[in-house]
Amino acid sequence: MADLAQVTEHIRGAVGDNSGLGKTVKIDLGETGKIFIDGASVPNTVTNEDKPADTTVTVSWDDFIAMSEGKLDGMMAFMQGKLKIAGDMMIAQKLIPLLKR
């Protein structure tokens, strides 16, 4: 199973220099840590800093990994309360393809 550093590096590669997000997103993985995507800067950056963001996605580590592996649908996770979104939902939807492994 991947760890936070590996997942952060994967997302960094998927985001690249210009993800098209145009906003900041924080993925809050509880005790495991945070992933901060600055899609507003050029080039885009991905870190494990806990900074304020335009959109915050809160999900458990296990559910996050299941979603990235295609074992859990993001919309189903949201409907079941396993995934919470604070802020701009449209940004969260743009993020989904970047999280796939």
N, C-alpha and C positions, 0 to 999 in steps of 0.2 A: 504494500500500500504506500502511496505517496505521502510525503510530509509537506509541511507548509512551505518550506523553501523550494521544493520541486514544483509545487502547484503555482507558486508565485512566479517562478522562472517560466513555466509553461504559458501563463497568462501574459507575461511580459513579451514573449515571442509572438503570441497571437495578436496582441494589441499593436505591436510594432511602433513605428514613429508617428503614425496618424491613423487611429482607429475609427475616426469619424464620429466618435461619441460627442465631442464638443463640451463635455461636462465632467465633473468628478464623481466617482462612485467608490463607496466603501463596502466591502464584503466583510461582515462581522461574523466570524466563525466561533464566537463565544470564547471559551478558555484556550482554544487552539491558536487564536490570534486574529489579525485583520489583514486584509489586502486592500490597498488604496490605489485606485487607478485614476491618474490625472489625465483625462482625455481632453482637457482644455488647453494644456500646454503643448508647445511644439518644440522638440518631439514629445510625444506622450511618455509618461513615466508610470511605473508600477513598483510600489514599495509595500512594506509591512507597517507603515506608520498609521497611527490612529488620529486622523485629521478630520475636520468637518467636511462633509461632502454634499453635493446636490442631491444624491440618492444614496440611501443606505439599504443594503440587502442583508437581512439577518437570517442565518440558516445554520443548522448544526453541521459539524465537520462530516459526519457519516452521511447525512442527506446531501451535502454538497458533493461529496465523492460519488455517491449514487447518481446524482444528476449529471456529473461530468462523464460518467461511464455509460450514460443512456439507460440506466436501470430505474431512474425516477424522473418522470416528466415534470418540468418546472411549473407548468400550469396546475398540475395535480398537487404538487407540493404546496403551491400557494393556496389552492382551494382547501387543502387539508390543514392549513395553518402551520405547516412545517417550514415555510418560507415567508418572511415578512418583508414588505417594501415600504420604506419611508421616503417620501419625496416623489420625484418624477418617474412614474411607471414606464413611460416610453423609453427612458434611458435604460431601465432594467431590461426591457425587451430587446434592445440593441445589444446588450451585454451577453445574452444567452449563447449566441453562436461562438463567442470568444472563449466560453468556458468548456466547450466540448473537447474531449481528448481524442 
